[in-house]
Amino acid sequence: MSAEHHYLNAVEAYDEGKAEEAYEEARKAVKLDPDHIDAWQLCAETILPPKGEKPTLIQAAKSLAAVRKIIELDPNRTAMWMLGGRLLSDELGLLSEGLQWWQDLRHHLPKEVTPLVEQASLLADMGHYLEAKYRLDTIIEENMDGGPSQIAKIHQLRNQVIAAANLQPSEHFKPWEKHHNGWGAIESKMGKGPVSESFLFLITTVPVLFAVVIFSRQLAGEGWGAFCLTSLIVFATVLFGMRTSKKMFHNINRPAFNLLRAMNFEANTGYSVIHEEIRTSTLYMYIMQRKPVAWQERMIKIIEDNSPLPKNWKPQFPDFDSHLDEMGFIEDGEEDAFEQFEEE
């Protein structure tokens, strides 16, 4: 039976909702024809669980391997770049590999805004706000256009980066620093889970709204004008309460955000930096239970391996200008001169 025959069987099984059978048939097709790109794409998609469910570590790894093969055969399949980026960062926690993944996409689509947005998002999650700002600035400098969802994400990221820039550098939690003050904050709050933003809004704003409604008739009187005035006060109170509760949410839950960053750091690097007392705490388990299945399975392996962080470890980033060299914007002489300048 030929590879194409197995592929057609896989397509038929996929259309009938038989994902496992479709995957097995697609695997047979790529074994006979390793360059059958459509069969590889079926492998990447059918090994994953139905929409709404999270893949296991094995499922995510197999799908990612198939995606890498597809990109190798045809780097213009944008949907596979998106799938690979999601598997690397969201499901497996490999944020540094995600940065390189999106940089590789820039080699093929240098004018596409998505890689820069995703890189900025990953850098912000890792706590490298200055590098994230550079990525966002590149979008503006190169006058790139994005869709409505991307524009909203860029705006949100810029606000996050600007807010972080207003803090002292020492306040940026760095999990690789053993004696950073952030560890003390985590230890002080590790006995309970984070406070939700809706709860903070409920206890700070709802009582004020009740008071406004109760006393509005006495203070504003009756009639259409009083109704409009009361509505404006209620609206302003809600806006102020949302802003206040959001600020309180980030301040109160900073230890939880610090621990989340430390856990992401471990998943990304494979090194253990979290103390055993923190790892068995209520806060740690709260965050762990809300992570994807594949992420949890990787983290368990990292914990069991318990590899210590090497001395003098420093974060490393991909060459964010590598696509310019490939496009011919960086001449060999310019690159040599830059390297000489760095050495001096």
Secondary structure, DSSP 8 states (H G I E B T S, - for coil): --HHHHHHHHHHHHHTT-HHHHHHHHHHHHHH-TT-HHHHHHHHHHTS--TTS---HHHHHHHHHHHHHHHHH-TT-HHHHHHHHHIIIIIS--HHHHHHHHHHHHHH-TT-SHHHHHHHHHHHHHT-HHHHHHHHHHHHHTT----HHHHHHHHHHHHHHHHHHTS-GGGS--TT-TT-HHHHHHHHHTTS----HHHHHHHHTHHHHHHHHHHHHHHH-SSHHHHHHHHHHHHHHHHHHHHHHHHHHHHHTHHHHHHHHHHHHHHHH--B-S-HHHHTSHHHHHHHHTS-HHHHHHHHHHHHH--B--TT-------TTHHHHHHT-S-HHHHHHHHHHHH-
